[in-house]
Amino acid sequence: MHMRRLAQLAILAVLAAYPASAISPVPRKSPELSIAQASGSQMNLSSLKGKVVLIEFLVTKCPHCMRVTQTVSKLQWELGSRGLQSIGVAFDAGVNAQTVTDFTRQFAPTYPFGYTTSDKVDEYLGRGATERFQVPQIVVIDRKGVIRAQSRPTGEKNLEDEKYLRNLIDGLLKENTAPGGGSPKGSARSALP
């Protein structure tokens, strides 16, 4: 009986350490997000409805983010004509138009880059401001504006893998051509414990 009580307390302690907001449900409707562009204009995520959208939330000084940017660029180059629209969103502390311009000059992504604040990224991803997470964070949205895949706070290797992303995106691009336009049937994210 004593061991059972200790086990229950341990489970409660783990659950208390990970707020419910740390695990955002997928699929779910994508919230609106306004992204500042280096040109000074704003792009609203909702303006891309009808396309499959891949968002890479990143920090411009992160070497791992830079590698993922190259993967996303390749996918955009190959699948853009079929309806994929990738977006890079930097959220470094103090990020501005010059930061984004310098990043895009150095890495020449094949898709638009912009920036926003970390609190807006937290709100979009459904996380608390004090929760830590690894970058990049990847989100994939279907043509109807439904988030179909999202990185876990600790990262998501599948969503950084070119082959996995290509298969996921290809399936979402084909949904629009299916009778009835396809529908969300589940998460592309690995099952959570």
Number of C-alpha atoms within 10 A of each C-alpha: 6 7 8 9 10 11 12 11 12 12 12 11 11 10 11 10 10 11 12 13 14 18 16 16 16 18 19 16 14 20 14 12 16 15 21 21 19 19 10 10 9 14 15 11 17 14 10 17 15 16 21 26 26 24 20 25 25 24 21 20 12 12 12 14 20 19 14 20 24 16 19 26 21 17 22 23 16 12 18 18 9 13 20 25 24 27 24 25 25 27 21 18 10 9 17 19 16 11 17 22 16 13 17 19 9 10 13 14 22 19 18 15 23 27 25 21 17 17 14 16 20 18 14 14 23 16 21 14 12 8 12 12 15 13 20 30 24 23 21 25 27 28 21 19 21 20 24 23 25 26 26 20 18 12 16 19 13 16 26 22 13 17 13 14 20 19 11 17 22 16 13 24 20 13 17 19 10 10 7 8 11 17 14 15 9 11 15 19 18 14 6 6 3
